[in-house]
Amino acid sequence: MKKLLTTTVMAASLSALTLTGCTSTTNTGAVGVDRQQLLLVSSEQVLQLSAQSYAKTLQEAKSKGLLDTNRAQLNRLKNIANRLVGQVGVYRPDAAKWQWEVHTIKSNQLNAFVMPGGKVMFYTGIIDRLNLTDDEIAAIMGHEISHALREHSRERISREYATQTGIGVAASIFGLSQGQAQLASVAGDLGLSRPHSRTQESEADQIGLELMARAGYNPQAAITLWQKMQRASQGEPPQFLSTHPASSNRISELQSLMPKVMPLYQKARR
């Protein structure tokens, strides 16, 4: 009962913040992403932090001789990025004016990301180890670009702030010990933060699929990509403990979206 009351008070303490901070950063597009987002921090704050982090990543990679070591591979990525960025106006017109950058880091990691404001980074391992086609690269890049368009980093910072505020209020009201407050924090992570991250991942899958289709890349490649990722992974944690959907669930959801995006791809190819 005490846990239930604590959760209730946490939810109530967030209600005022939720009412004042909910909006949507993008249009719905053909796939219909239409979720209100909790945004309590400014875009400017997040962009400043992201720019600093990206610059530091570039500097460290360059100092180790790992930055943009394969010019042909870098140009390949830039060409794909140009086609995808050409479609971002469907979701938010201002994104076409972002200062987009594309770089690579020589590494065996299966990783890539796009920071807020359009800062793209691919680790060479994900391209080389998975022997990615251009369509599969577009699937990854479209997914990561979608995180930037939806300002998911800004949203996660806002939600973390709101969650911690709620836990502090509950601890004060109920006189929770430090151990009990930590338990509430873990419960909040599993019950709020992680499922929310999986929601963001699903949104990025949906928007990314549309972006690649509109850019003339075959959306079916998103399925072959995740099949490759599934084979390359050495097992994955239970979905409820992961910030990403299970690969099998992700593939099923992508397949269900094909009727919406294949006509866009066919039109782009014509």
QUINOR-V669046 format. One line per field, one symbol per residue. ss: DSSP state (2 for helix, 1 for strand, 0 for the rest). phi: phi as a letter, one per 40 degrees, with the letter a starting at -180 (. if undefined). A space follows every 50 residues. Layout:
ss = ???
phi = ???
This chain:
ss = 02222222222222222222211000000000000011000022222222 22222222222220001000222222222222222002220022222000 11111000000111100011111222222000022222222222222220 02222222222222222222222200022222222222222222222222 22222222222222000002222222222222000000222000002222 22222222222222222220
phi = .ccccccccdccccccccccbcabcbccgccgcabcbcbbbccccccccc ccccccccccccccgbcfcbcccccdcccccdccccbccdcadccccccc bbabbcacccaaabcdggccbbccccccccfcccccccccccccdcdccc fcccccccccccccccccccccccgccccccccccccccccbccdccccc cccccccdccdccccgbcccccccccccccccccgbcddcbbcbcddccc cccccccdccbccccccccc
